[in-house]
């Protein structure tokens, strides 16, 4: 059971008691208090009236907690479903852009408003663009969220040969930088600045990794891809996206498990809000 569904059920549960309190129990308590005041021999007003009202208007503890939690849970549910959703980077596939342990925020409305739970788009806004860092439901297991970079959109011809990426026949411009040192693996990787969709970002290559794809699976529209010893060529179906990690030789992505459909899009990642191992990581990224 995913967290959104749990939140939704909590909203329904607490909302039920909140509605009962507002429309049923509170009017009954108010009526009982008025009747008690009308029959009071001590008269109405001052401390006596205050004491009687407090006595009759007091909520049962179980109802007080259930009803009071409803606005908070509803706020969290709306915020997480329609505005931003937190996400933790679980792997090194997006190094050096995103590191293991980065806590990021995902914009949920950039690509349109979707109904929570069913993930049905009801208000289209923008489409994912080449170069966007996007969170999506893993095509082979929709209960898992993945994060990669959008490399190709519907209709694009994506080629990756001898570790050089080209879109629609145009090789992407790259600039070689100093080698990247990964303190977790105690290893160095070739580092490049790549320009994709008008945005500059960093990518890594492993000198010892072969150029061909290892372990490509059977997936929907697999016939759109051709693999050989130098790499691959894929034609992206309409309504789908081709995703790749920035850590090019250490990423399980569309090369392995295929295209991401528009129905599987979660949102656009845009901010590292915390990394408990390195506070300097906090900030916007692209």
N, C-alpha and C positions, 0 to 999 in steps of 0.2 A: 504494500500500500504506500503510494508516494505521499510526500508532505502536503501537496496541494489538496489531495483528497482528504487527508486528516484534518486540515484546516477547514475545509468545506463542511465536513461532518460536525466539527466543533461549532461552526457558525450556526448550523441548523439546530444543534442541541441547545446552545446557550440562547439563541434567538427565540426558540420556542418558549423557554422559561421567562425571557424578557417580555415577550408579548403577553404571556399569561399574567405576569405581574402588572403590566400597564393596563390591560383591558379587563382583567377579571379580579385578581386578588386585591389590587390597590383600591378600586372602587368599593369592594366589599369592606375593606378595612376602614375606609373613609366613612361609609354608611354606619358601620358599627360604632365608630368614634362619635358620630353625630347623635346616634341614639343614646349612647352612654352619657353624653353631655346634656341631652334633653331630660334625661331621667335623674340627673345628679342632684342630690339634695343640698350639696354644698354650693350650688350656683355655678354660673359660667363666668370664666375670666381668670386672669392671673395665673398663679402656679397650678391651680386645680385643672384648668383647661389644658395647660401645657402638659401636665402629667398624664391626663386621660388620652390626649392625642398621641403622645409618645408610646403609651401602653398599647393602643389599638393599631397604630400605624406601623409599628415595628415589624419588619419582615422576618420570617423564619430564616435561620442561618443558611440553610441549603439554597433557599431561593435568592437570598441576598448575594451570595457568591456567584451563582449561575447567571443571574441577571446582570450583575456588575461587570462580569468578564466579557459579555457580548460585544459592547462597543470596541473594546481593545482587540478582540479576536477578529471582528469584522474589519477593522482598520488594517490589521496585518494581512488579512486575506486579500483585500482590495489592492493594497500596496504591492504585495508579492505577485498577484495575478495579472495586474494591468500596468504597473509602473516599473518597478525594479525587482530583480530576484538575485539573491546572493548565490555565489558559486565558488567552490574551492578547486583549485587546480590540482588534480590528482597525479599527473604524470609529467614527464619531461618532453612531451611531443611538441610543445610550443616554445621551448627554449630557443633563443634568448629573450623573446618578447614576454613570455610568462613563465615563471619559475614554479617548481613544486612548492606548495604551501601558500602561494598567493591567494588571497581572498578577494574576489572581484565582484563587481556589480554588472548585471545584465539588463539593458534597456528592453522592456517588454513591449513597448508600443512603437518602436522605430519601424518595424516591418508590418504594423497593423494590429488592431485590437482583436484578440482571440478570446473565445469563451474558455474559462478555466475548466479543468478536468477533461473535457472533450477536445480541447485545442482546435476548435473550429473558428477560422477567421471570419469575423462579421463586418469589420471596417478595414478595408485595405488602405495603407498609407504609403509606404515605400517598399521597394523590393531590395533584397540583399545585393550588394555591389561587389565587384571584384576588389579584393583587398580587405574587406570587412573581416573582423574576428567575430565569429558567430557561434553561439551555443545552439545545439540541436539535439533531438532525440536520436540515439544511435539506431540506424536502420535495422540492425540485426536483433536489437533488444530495446524497444522503445521506453522501457523503464529506466534506462540509463541516459544521462546527459553527457554529450561530448562537446569539445570545443576545438575548432580548427579555423583556418583562414579560408575564405571564399576565393577560389582560384578561377573557376569557370562558372558561367551562368548558362541558362538555356540557349542552345544553338551554338555555343562556343566549341571550338576544336582545341582541346588541351593536349599538348605534347610535352613529354619530359624525357629527353634523350641525352645520355652522357651527363646527367645532372644539370642540364640547362632547360629551363622552363620556357615554353612559347605558347602564346594564345593566338589562335586564328592565323598561324604562320609567322607571327612576330615574336622574335626572341626577346624576353624581358631584359631591360638593361640592368646590369649588376656592377657593383664596385667592390673589389676585394679589400677587406680590412684585416687588422691584426687577428691572429688566431684567438679563439674563445676558449677559456679554461673553465671547465666544469668541476667545481670542488666536490660534488657528490660522487662523480665517477673518476676523479683524478685524471682527467684526460683532456686533450686539446682537440678542437675541431676547426676546420676552415670556416671563416665567417665572411659573409657578403652582405652588402646593402642592396636590396632588390627594390625595384619600383614597379608596383602593380596597382592599376586603377588610380594612378596619379598619387599614390601614397608610397612613401619610402618606409621599409621595415627591414629587420635583420633576419637572415636565414643561416643555418649551419649545414655543413656537409662533413661526412666522415670519410677521410681519405681512403680507409681500408674497405669501405662498403662498396659492393658492386653497383653498376648503374641500372641493372634490370630489377624488376619487381619480384620479390620472393613471397610466395604464399597467397597469391591472388585467389579469392574465393568465387563461388558461383553466386551471382546477385542479379537483381532485376535490371534489364537492359545491358546485360553483360556483353551482348553482341556489338554494342557501341564502342567497345574497347578492343584494341589490338596490342598484344604484348610481344616484345622480342628482346634480344640480348642487349640492346642499347637503351631500352626503356619502354615507353608505351605511347599510344595515341588514343584519345577518347573524344567522342562527340557527345556533348551534354544534352540530354533530352529536355524539351521544354518543361518548365515548371520544376526543374531540378537544379542542383548545384554540385559542383565538384570541389571537394574540400581537401586541403593539405595542411600538415603541420609545418611550422617554421623550422623545426629540427628534422630536416628532410630525410635523413637516413635512419631516424629513430622515431618514426611516427606511423601508426596504423591508421590509415585514412582512406579516402575514396579510391586510391590505387588498389587497396586490398578488398574493401567491402562495398564499394560502389557509390552511387549517387545519393544525395540527400534531397528528398522531395520538399515542396513548400509546406506541406502539412506537418513536417517534422521540425520546422524552425521554431526555436524558443525565443531568441532575441539577440541583440548586438551587445557584445562585451565592450566596455569602455573605460572602466576604472578599477585600479587596484586600491581597495580601501584599507587593507591591512596585510602585513606579512610579519608575524611575530619574531621571525629570525632576522629580518632586515627592514627597519622602518623606512629606509630610503626608497623602498619599492613603491610606496604610496604615491598615487597620482594617475593621471590619464595616460592611456597608451593607444597605439594604433597598429 
